[in-house]
Amino acid sequence: MTLPLRPQTLALAGTLLAAPLALSSVAQAAEPEQVRFSVPAWPGVTVKTALAETLLETLGYEVAQEELGSTITYEALTQEEVDAFLAAWLPAQQAMFDGTMDKGAIVDLGNNVDGARLGFAVPTYVYEAGVTSAEDLADEEVAEKFDRTIYSIEVGSGMSDTLNGAVDNDTYGLGDWDLSETSTPGMLSAVDAAIDRDEWILFAGWTPHWMNIEYNVRFLDDTQDMWGPEGGRSDVRTLVSTAFSESNPNATRLIDQLNFTADDQSAMIRGFSYEEREPEEVALEWLRENPARTKAFLEGVTTRDGDPAWPVVQQALEIPDA
């Protein structure tokens, strides 16, 4: 059951200090029932949160979801208005993350997606035409073929901040380029139309996402680490409020142990966002098709009543033997 949350503050996020996390393998009788997730309107975190909700509800918790942007999410975690966030993209959200950590109000549970990446992306036919590096964008002829336009997602996202900084600083000669910032569906609609017409388009891409399955695209080399070190390699961190980690050690342990590959999540995103299936359906399908991984998520976890989690989840969700 998804429960409503009280209105969120619109203040900008502050900072946090990483707090030590002591996780108990046995649920305490007094562990609170409700777990509140912030879920930005991004398909990857939507399905991941649906998967977490499925497991937590099976164990006796009630889960609430609130659709919040990343900036408001950090403030809501600080104010203890939400408990958990599965989409802290770093370094794209680094400023918000670092600022909030200084307050000591959240706990960083680490990366939950292996192989994530951000960067400039182009159709493969553009890459094969010789545009293989972001350095090529400074070429006048190349810039004209792209109509000096970068397509991206919504204003206020970490990706938007990175791109606006690049334009302001004339990184890769982008000082006179325009940003077309809409939403993920809006951006990908433009990508789809351009590919259908074999036109040149430059957009802000990332993996995991179904775009990497459905579109034949390539990432450009990022020689100046504009998107972060190691060619735009990203962490997708799991954050919980410090108060939640202290009062909900069992639920925190489960949330901490959720971990996926980029290919795992790209397939989930394809099922939800491209095939337009319900996120709960996609999540349940993944749990049933990956029994060993599901069992690992539940290692040391119990129901709220203190029973071992795996047998309960396996029976309730009809998961095959691991």
Secondary structure, DSSP 8 states (H G I E B T S, - for coil): -B--------S---B---------SS--TT--SEEEEE--S-HHHHHHHHHHHHHHHHTT-EEEEE---HHHHHHHHHTTS--EEEEEEETTTHHHHHHHHTTT-EEEEEESEET-EEEEEEEHHHHHTT--BGGGGGSHHHHHHTTTEEEE--TTSHHHHHHHHHHHTTGGGGGG-EEEE--HHHHHHHHHHHHHTT---EEEEEESSTHHHHS-EEE-B-TT-TT-HHHHB-EEEEEEEHHHHHH-HHHHHHHHT--EEHHHHHHHHIIIIIS---HHHHHHHHHHH-HHHHHHHTTT-B-TTS-BHHHHHHHHHT----
